[in-house]
Amino acid sequence: MNKQLINKNEYQILVDYADKNNLQYYALDTDSNIYTGNHDVSRVVALQAWENRSGIFIRTPEELPDDIAIAKFDFVGEEDVLNLNEPQVVQDLNDDHSVIREGTVFLAVLNSNANKGAGLQTLADHLKIDPDEIMAFGDERNDIAMFKYVGNAICMKNGTDHAKKYADYITDTNINDGISKAMNKFVFA
C-alpha cells in the first residue's frame, strides 16, 4: 500500500496560509508527532497531543528536515472560528488538497489522494473485492468519500446531517449498538 503524504514544500505553503489568515494549526507526521509554529498553542492542539500520547514540537518549517512526511495538516480552533473560515479555506486549497471538516474543531488538509474512500478502494483492489460487497460505517464529513465508494454506506444516528445525506441507511448511535444493529439487519439477517 502506498502513503499519500504532504511534503515539506506543501507544508510551508499551508503554514504561510495559516499565518496570513491568523489560523491556528498543527501537523501530524507519520509517527503521530505533532508540529506547530504557533507559540500560543491552542487547547485543541494540546488535547490532540495528549490523545496521541505525543509531544508538541514547536518548530517553523525551516527547522524541520527536508524529508519530513506530513500525514495530516489541521487548521484548529473553536467551532465559530472554523465555521467562519471554512468556506474560504475550501475555496483556496481544495484544488490541490482534500479539505475536510472533522468534527467541530478540526479542518483537515490532506494530500488530494488521501481520504477514506481512496484508502478503502486501494484495499479492495488489493483484495479483489467489489465495492458493492463493502459496508462502511461513519458519522462525519471525513467519511463521505468512503460512503460514495462502498455499496452500503451506514451513518450513525448521532452523525452529522451532512454525512447522513450520503448514507444508504441510518443506524442507531454507537452507544446504542448501532453497528451491531446494522450488521444484524444487513449481514446476519
C-alpha positions, 0 to 999 in steps of 0.5 A: 500500500502506498502513503499519500503524504504532504511534503515539506514544500506543501507544508510551508505553503499551508503554514504561510496560509495559516499565518496570513489568515491568523489560523491556528494549526498543527501537523501530524507526521507519520509517527503521530508527532505533532508540529506547530509554529504557533507559540500560543498553542491552542487547547485543541492542539494540546488535547490532540497531543495528549490523545496521541500520547505525543509531544508538541514540537514547536518548530517553523518549517525551516527547522524541520528536515527536508524529508519530513512526511506530513500525514495530516495538516489541521487548521484548529480552533473553536467551532465559530472560528472554523465555521467562519473560515471554512468556506474560504479555506475550501475555496483556496486549497481544495484544488490541490488538497482534500479539505475536510471538516472533522468534527467541530474543531478540526479542518483537515488538509490532506494530500488530494489522494488521501481520504477514506474512500481512496484508502478503502478502494486501494484495499479492495483492489488489493483484495479483489473485492467489489465495492458493492460487497463493502459496508462502511460505517461513519458519522462525519464529513471525513467519511463521505468519500468512503460512503460514495465508494462502498455499496452500503454506506451506514451513518450513525444516528448521532452523525452529522446531517451532512454525512447522513445525506450520503448514507444508504441507511441510518443506524442507531448511535454507537452507544446504542449498538448501532453497528451491531444493529446494522450488521444484524439487519444487513449481514446476519439477517 
